[in-house]
Amino acid sequence: MTERHITRAGQGGGRDVFEYALLRVVPRVERGECVNAGVLVYCRARAYLGARTHLDEARLLALDPDADVAGVRAALRAVEGVCSGGEAAGQAGGDDAGRRFRWLIAPRSTVVQPGPVHTGLTADPDAETERLLDLLVR
């Protein structure tokens, strides 16, 4: 029988549990095709919420030549603003990082959509955000 452990803050060898979701651009919802355009990372133990985005316009326009690139960029900037908190987050600026993350990952049928949530362990959530962007988006 294999012994299972639950890692709690401070018990992971300097690593903490984090959650992440991809941001996908779905230019034509009826077709279901998407382009990864960003990543959201939330680490409760470190009160960290971060987003990094990168829009590959050529990929987006290959899926839909009439895609609203400026509108997609504005939506991605808005997500980054909510993650950063404060005035940039608008009304959500007063919410804690966890609540903002949960709001951002809620399913929606818009052009910019969150993907499923995944988990991992990290010693540096900010570096993990950049690593996931390079691995899954760029």
PyMOL commands that set and color helices and strands:
alter all, ss='L'
color gray80, all
select helices_A, chain A and resi 44-46+57-63+69-84+86-94+97-105+125-136
alter helices_A, ss='H'
color red, helices_A
select strands_A, chain A and resi 16-25+35-43+48-53+112-122
alter strands_A, ss='S'
color yellow, strands_A
deselect
rebuild
show_as cartoon
